[in-house]
Amino acid sequence: MANIITMGEILLRLTPENQGHLQQSGNFNVYYGGAEANVAVSLSNFGHNVSFLSAVPSHDIGDAALKQLQKEGVGTKRVHRKGERLGIYFYEPGYSLKQAKVIYDRKFSSILDLPEEIIDWDAVFEQVDVLHTTGITPALSDEMQEFTLTAIKEAKKRSVQVSFDFNYRSKLWSVEKARSAFFEILPYVDICFAGFKDFAYLLDNEGPDVFSEEYLKKSYQEFASRYDITYFSCTNRNVHSSSENEIKGYFFKNRTLYKSESFSFSIVDRIGSGDAFAAGVLHGILSNMNAQEIVDFSTGTCVLKHFIYGDSSHLSVEEIKQLLMDKSKDVYR
């Protein structure tokens, strides 16, 4: 098993009970999550040694966030106690024709103070195999953008593989700012999670208006050659309704695009499914699976996360393999 650090913000999520509306609900379910924290939890459940680099406040809510990570086996030694608040987001689930809604309340959260810390990068990356972060972290502020790039460069100096998921959030920054930041980061990336829309719209890599496997493969080949990136991966999601989706996974290695079968399913909770997919890919690479096994495993991880409430997946490797092997869907006795 590998040693992995993920870097980002852990958030408090509030979701109305019984698929209620934010304007009407008086009761909320509480979860802790965030893209990089979700990946950390999944990888820990897969048996890897995972730590989280972040900042949380020194009060009960910060303690609760750390305990949630610790309960899942994620190391919190690199989580700094700074600032006065944990970032929050409100999630109103979608259903049928009703679109889901996210409202962020994360201004002045603790992680924004992280760039003020003097980081001992030798200690952070000692015996670490992979650093994983996403485009959400540099989107939080100009200082966090610089901090993210510094962390990535420091990892590369120490021969740590860098895993980066674009994870563009339009509510956090503009396409122009994201594009500029991503072009700065890409030269240091070994494992990249980017999909059709990222190339066509974010990176201004002219392509068709609808998903195309041919265009995806061409973009992966182009950017792999330009930036010496070893692996690319993504999912393609067809949204039939907010509660009925179809997903197919893709994995690119050595100029070859591998793909999973297509899964159609009903949704319990969509949040964190992309993070589960990323964790599945990382586990596959670090476990020396072949390319087809990697895309099958990661897509299975993504699909199963849709049936779990909350941001993070608590699935074991065995549960995912069971999905891929058993198509009967009968009770497992």
C-alpha positions in Angstrom: 0.0 0.0 0.0 1.1 3.6 -0.7 1.7 6.7 1.3 -0.5 9.5 0.1 -1.2 13.1 1.1 -4.3 15.0 0.0 -4.5 18.8 0.3 -7.6 20.9 0.4 -10.4 22.2 2.6 -12.7 20.0 4.7 -16.2 21.5 4.8 -19.3 21.1 7.0 -22.3 20.1 4.8 -25.9 20.8 5.7 -28.6 19.0 3.8 -32.4 19.4 4.4 -34.1 16.3 5.7 -36.3 14.3 3.4 -35.2 16.0 0.2 -36.7 19.3 1.5 -36.1 22.8 0.2 -33.6 25.1 1.8 -36.2 27.8 2.2 -38.7 25.5 4.0 -36.5 23.1 6.0 -36.0 23.5 9.8 -33.9 20.3 10.1 -30.6 19.5 8.4 -28.5 16.4 8.2 -24.8 17.1 8.9 -21.9 15.7 7.0 -18.2 16.5 6.7 -16.6 16.5 3.3 -14.8 18.3 0.5 -13.1 16.9 -2.6 -9.6 16.1 -1.2 -11.0 14.9 2.1 -13.3 12.6 0.3 -10.4 11.1 -1.7 -8.5 10.6 1.5 -11.3 8.7 3.1 -11.8 6.4 0.2 -8.0 5.7 -0.1 -7.8 5.0 3.6 -10.7 2.5 3.3 -8.8 0.8 0.4 -5.9 0.2 2.8 -3.5 3.0 2.0 -1.6 5.2 4.5 -3.3 8.6 3.9 -2.7 12.1 5.5 -4.6 15.3 5.0 -2.9 18.7 4.7 -5.3 21.6 5.6 -6.3 24.0 8.4 -9.3 24.0 10.7 -10.3 26.2 13.6 -9.5 25.4 17.2 -13.0 24.8 18.5 -15.6 22.0 18.7 -16.5 22.1 15.0 -12.9 21.9 14.0 -12.4 19.0 16.4 -15.5 17.2 14.9 -14.1 17.6 11.4 -10.7 16.1 12.5 -12.5 13.2 14.4 -14.4 12.4 11.2 -11.2 12.0 9.3 -9.5 10.1 12.1 -12.4 7.7 12.4 -11.8 6.8 8.7 -8.1 6.2 9.4 -6.9 9.5 7.8 -3.9 11.1 9.4 -4.4 14.7 10.7 -0.9 15.5 11.8 -0.6 18.0 8.9 -3.9 19.8 9.6 -3.0 23.2 11.2 -5.3 24.8 13.8 -5.8 28.3 12.5 -8.6 30.8 11.9 -12.0 31.0 13.4 -14.4 29.0 11.2 -14.9 25.9 9.2 -16.2 26.4 5.7 -19.9 25.4 5.2 -22.0 24.5 2.2 -25.7 23.9 1.9 -26.8 21.1 -0.4 -30.4 20.9 -1.6 -30.8 17.5 -3.4 -32.3 17.2 -6.8 -35.0 14.7 -7.6 -36.6 13.8 -10.9 -36.8 17.1 -12.9 -35.8 19.2 -9.9 -32.2 20.4 -10.2 -29.8 20.1 -7.1 -28.5 23.3 -5.6 -25.3 24.2 -3.7 -24.8 27.4 -1.7 -21.3 28.1 -0.3 -20.6 29.8 3.0 -16.8 29.5 3.1 -15.5 33.1 3.1 -12.8 33.7 5.8 -12.6 30.0 6.6 -9.5 28.6 8.3 -7.8 27.2 5.2 -7.3 30.7 3.8 -4.8 31.3 6.6 -2.7 28.3 5.6 -0.4 30.2 3.3 0.8 32.2 6.4 2.3 29.0 7.8 5.9 28.1 7.4 5.7 24.6 6.0 8.5 22.1 6.4 8.1 20.5 3.0 10.8 17.9 3.7 8.8 16.6 6.6 5.5 16.8 4.7 6.7 14.7 1.8 9.0 12.3 3.6 8.3 8.8 2.3 5.2 10.1 0.4 4.4 8.5 -2.9 1.6 10.8 -4.1 0.2 14.3 -3.5 -3.4 14.7 -4.6 -5.2 18.0 -4.8 -7.9 19.6 -7.0 -8.7 22.8 -8.8 -11.0 23.8 -5.9 -8.1 24.6 -3.6 -6.4 27.2 -5.8 -9.8 28.7 -6.5 -10.3 29.8 -2.9 -8.0 32.8 -3.0 -5.0 34.3 -4.8 -2.8 33.2 -1.9 -4.2 29.7 -2.0 -3.5 29.5 -5.7 0.1 30.4 -5.0 0.3 28.0 -2.1 -1.1 25.1 -4.2 1.4 25.7 -6.9 4.2 25.8 -4.3 3.1 22.5 -2.7 3.0 20.8 -6.1 6.5 22.1 -7.1 7.8 21.0 -3.7 6.4 17.5 -4.2 8.0 17.2 -7.7 11.3 18.3 -6.3 11.2 15.2 -4.0 10.0 12.8 -6.8 6.5 12.6 -5.3 3.9 11.9 -8.0 1.3 14.7 -8.4 -2.3 13.9 -8.9 -4.6 16.8 -9.9 -8.3 16.8 -10.5 -9.6 19.9 -12.4 -12.8 20.0 -10.4 -13.8 23.4 -11.8 -16.4 25.3 -9.7 -18.0 28.3 -11.5 -19.2 29.7 -8.1 -15.5 30.0 -6.9 -13.7 31.6 -9.9 -14.0 32.5 -13.6 -13.1 30.3 -16.5 -10.2 32.7 -17.3 -8.7 32.5 -13.9 -9.0 28.8 -13.8 -7.5 28.4 -17.2 -4.5 30.5 -16.3 -3.9 28.5 -13.0 -4.3 25.1 -14.7 -1.8 25.9 -17.4 0.7 26.8 -14.6 0.0 23.5 -12.7 -0.1 21.1 -15.7 3.7 20.9 -16.2 4.1 19.3 -12.8 1.2 16.8 -13.0 1.6 13.0 -13.4 -2.0 11.9 -12.9 -4.7 14.2 -14.3 -8.4 14.0 -13.9 -9.9 16.1 -16.7 -13.0 15.4 -18.9 -14.4 16.5 -22.2 -15.8 19.8 -20.9 -12.5 20.7 -19.3 -10.6 20.5 -22.6 -13.4 22.0 -24.8 -14.3 25.0 -22.5 -11.7 25.5 -19.8 -8.5 24.9 -21.8 -10.0 26.4 -24.9 -9.0 23.2 -26.9 -11.5 23.5 -29.7 -13.8 20.6 -30.0 -17.4 19.4 -30.6 -20.4 20.7 -28.5 -21.2 17.2 -27.3 -19.1 14.4 -25.8 -16.9 12.5 -28.2 -14.6 9.6 -27.3 -12.4 10.5 -30.3 -12.0 14.1 -29.2 -11.3 13.0 -25.6 -8.5 10.6 -26.8 -7.1 13.3 -29.1 -7.0 15.8 -26.2 -5.4 13.3 -23.9 -2.7 12.5 -26.4 -2.0 16.2 -27.1 -1.7 17.2 -23.4 0.2 14.0 -22.4 2.8 14.8 -25.0 2.9 18.6 -24.2 3.2 18.2 -20.4 4.6 14.6 -20.1 1.6 13.5 -18.1 1.5 9.7 -17.6 -2.2 9.1 -16.9 -5.5 10.8 -17.7 -8.9 9.8 -16.5 -12.6 10.9 -16.3 -16.2 9.9 -16.4 -18.9 10.8 -18.8 -22.3 11.3 -17.2 -25.6 11.3 -19.0 -28.2 12.9 -16.8 -31.7 11.5 -17.6 -33.0 13.3 -14.5 -31.7 14.4 -11.2 -32.4 10.9 -9.8 -31.5 8.8 -12.9 -28.0 8.9 -14.3 -25.8 6.9 -16.6 -22.0 6.8 -16.2 -19.1 5.4 -18.2 -15.4 5.7 -17.1 -12.3 6.4 -19.1 -8.6 5.9 -18.5 -5.7 6.9 -20.7 -2.3 5.4 -20.7 0.4 4.9 -23.3 -1.6 6.6 -26.1 -4.5 4.1 -25.5 -8.0 5.1 -24.2 -9.6 2.4 -22.0 -13.3 2.5 -21.1 -15.6 0.7 -18.7 -19.1 -0.6 -19.4 -21.9 1.9 -19.0 -23.9 1.9 -15.7 -27.5 3.2 -15.4 -28.8 3.7 -11.8 -31.0 5.7 -9.4 -29.3 8.1 -7.0 -29.4 8.4 -3.3 -26.6 11.0 -3.0 -24.5 12.2 -5.9 -22.0 14.4 -4.0 -18.5 12.9 -3.8 -19.0 10.4 -6.7 -16.2 12.0 -8.8 -13.9 11.9 -5.8 -14.7 8.2 -5.3 -13.8 7.7 -9.0 -10.5 9.6 -8.5 -9.7 7.4 -5.5 -10.4 4.3 -7.4 -8.0 5.3 -10.2 -5.3 6.2 -7.7 -5.8 2.9 -5.9 -5.6 1.0 -9.2 -2.4 2.7 -10.3 -0.7 2.3 -6.9 -1.8 -1.4 -6.7 -0.4 -2.1 -10.2 -3.7 -3.1 -11.7 -3.7 -3.2 -15.5 -5.4 -0.3 -17.4 -8.7 -2.1 -18.0 -8.9 -3.2 -14.3 -8.2 0.4 -13.2 -11.1 1.9 -15.3 -13.5 -0.9 -14.3 -12.6 -0.6 -10.6 -12.8 3.2 -10.5 -16.1 3.3 -12.3 -17.5 0.8 -9.9 -16.3 2.9 -7.0 -18.0 6.0 -8.5 -21.3 4.2 -9.1 -21.5 2.7 -5.7 -20.9 6.1 -4.0 -24.2 7.3 -5.5 -26.0 4.9 -3.0 -24.3 6.3 0.1 -25.5 9.4 2.0 -22.8 12.0 2.7 -19.8 13.3 0.8 -17.3 10.4 1.3 -17.3 6.8 0.4 -16.6 4.1 3.0 -16.5 1.2 0.5 -13.9 -1.5 0.7 -12.1 -3.0 -2.3 -14.1 -6.2 -1.8 -17.5 -4.4 -2.0 -16.5 -2.8 -5.3 -15.2 -6.0 -6.8 -18.5 -7.7 -5.8 -20.4 -5.1 -7.9 -18.2 -5.8 -10.9 -18.5 -9.6 -10.5 -22.1 -10.1 -9.5 -24.8 -8.7 -11.8 -27.7 -10.5 -10.1 -28.4 -7.8 -7.5 -29.8 -10.4 -5.2 -29.3 -10.2 -1.4 -25.6 -11.2 -0.5 -26.0 -13.9 2.1 
